[in-house]
Amino acid sequence: MCTLQAADEGLHQGTIEETTLGICVVKHRDATDRPEDIGIVLEGQVVLHDLDNVALAVAMLFGLMYALNLNYPPELKYCFEVLQKVVMELDGNTLSKKAQALKNRLHQ
């Protein structure tokens, strides 16, 4: 997830282009509670924006990954696995050893 200040337009594009997959939150410079924009980035392109909240953005990201048949980025494989299988309880019967160990620790 990338968090950007609303006034840094030049920085936005560079950061977005470097992002393979993620959620981008643009905040006001005065750091108000409500972000200016929440969007989803796939392969350096903003594919959805003006989402209401980060929870919706996470759900939409999973939906896009499923619909477009995208693999999890290798460096974030376990993060997405835990979100999908432990937090969202989707297909939670088949966990990797690392995800299963975390789930056991969380449920102690």
C-alpha positions as CSV (number, residue, x, y, z in Angstrom):
1,M,0.0,0.0,0.0
2,C,1.4,3.4,-0.9
3,T,0.4,6.6,0.9
4,L,0.9,9.9,-1.0
5,Q,0.4,13.5,-0.1
6,A,-2.1,15.3,-2.4
7,A,0.3,18.1,-3.3
8,D,3.1,15.9,-4.7
9,E,1.7,15.2,-8.2
10,G,5.1,14.5,-9.8
11,L,5.9,12.0,-7.0
12,H,2.6,10.3,-7.4
13,Q,3.2,9.1,-11.0
14,G,6.6,7.8,-10.2
15,T,5.5,5.8,-7.2
16,I,2.5,4.4,-9.0
17,E,4.6,3.3,-12.0
18,E,6.9,1.4,-9.6
19,T,4.0,-0.4,-8.0
20,T,3.2,-3.9,-9.3
21,L,0.1,-4.5,-7.3
22,G,-1.4,-2.5,-4.5
23,I,-3.7,0.0,-2.9
24,C,-2.8,3.7,-3.2
25,V,-4.1,6.2,-0.6
26,V,-3.8,9.9,-1.4
27,K,-4.1,12.1,1.7
28,H,-4.6,15.9,2.1
29,R,-1.5,17.8,3.0
30,D,-3.2,18.9,6.3
31,A,-3.7,15.2,7.1
32,T,-7.5,15.2,7.6
33,D,-9.2,12.0,8.6
34,R,-10.7,11.3,5.2
35,P,-8.3,10.6,2.4
36,E,-8.7,12.5,-0.9
37,D,-8.5,9.3,-3.0
38,I,-8.2,5.6,-2.5
39,G,-7.4,3.5,-5.6
40,I,-6.0,0.2,-6.9
41,V,-2.8,-0.1,-8.9
42,L,-2.0,-3.0,-11.2
43,E,1.3,-3.1,-13.0
44,G,1.9,0.6,-12.7
45,Q,-1.6,1.7,-13.7
46,V,-4.4,3.0,-11.6
47,V,-7.3,0.7,-12.5
48,L,-9.9,1.8,-9.9
49,H,-10.0,5.1,-7.9
50,D,-12.4,7.1,-5.7
51,L,-13.1,4.1,-3.6
52,D,-14.9,4.8,-0.2
53,N,-12.4,3.1,2.1
54,V,-9.4,0.8,2.3
55,A,-11.5,-2.3,3.3
56,L,-13.5,-1.9,0.0
57,A,-10.2,-1.4,-1.9
58,V,-8.8,-4.7,-0.4
59,A,-12.0,-6.6,-1.4
60,M,-11.9,-5.1,-4.9
61,L,-8.2,-5.9,-5.3
62,F,-8.9,-9.6,-4.5
63,G,-11.9,-9.5,-6.9
64,L,-9.7,-8.1,-9.7
65,M,-6.9,-10.6,-9.0
66,Y,-9.5,-13.4,-9.2
67,A,-11.2,-12.1,-12.4
68,L,-8.0,-11.3,-14.2
69,N,-6.4,-14.6,-13.0
70,L,-3.3,-12.8,-11.5
71,N,-0.8,-14.5,-9.3
72,Y,0.3,-12.9,-6.0
73,P,3.6,-11.1,-6.3
74,P,6.3,-13.4,-5.0
75,E,7.5,-10.9,-2.3
76,L,3.9,-10.6,-1.0
77,K,2.8,-14.2,-1.4
78,Y,2.4,-14.9,2.3
79,C,0.7,-11.6,3.0
80,F,-2.0,-12.2,0.4
81,E,-2.4,-15.8,1.5
82,V,-3.0,-14.8,5.1
83,L,-5.5,-12.1,4.1
84,Q,-7.3,-14.5,1.8
85,K,-7.3,-17.7,3.8
86,V,-7.1,-16.6,7.5
87,V,-8.7,-13.1,7.6
88,M,-11.3,-13.5,4.9
89,E,-11.7,-17.3,5.5
90,L,-11.7,-18.2,1.8
91,D,-10.3,-21.7,1.1
92,G,-8.7,-21.8,4.6
93,N,-8.2,-25.6,4.5
94,T,-5.0,-25.5,2.4
95,L,-2.4,-23.2,4.1
96,S,1.3,-23.0,3.7
97,K,3.4,-23.9,6.7
98,K,4.1,-20.2,7.5
99,A,0.5,-19.2,7.2
100,Q,-0.6,-22.2,9.3
101,A,1.9,-21.3,12.0
102,L,0.6,-17.7,12.1
103,K,-3.0,-18.9,12.2
104,N,-2.2,-21.2,15.2
105,R,-0.5,-18.3,17.0
106,L,-3.5,-16.0,16.4
107,H,-6.0,-18.5,17.7
108,Q,-4.1,-19.4,20.9
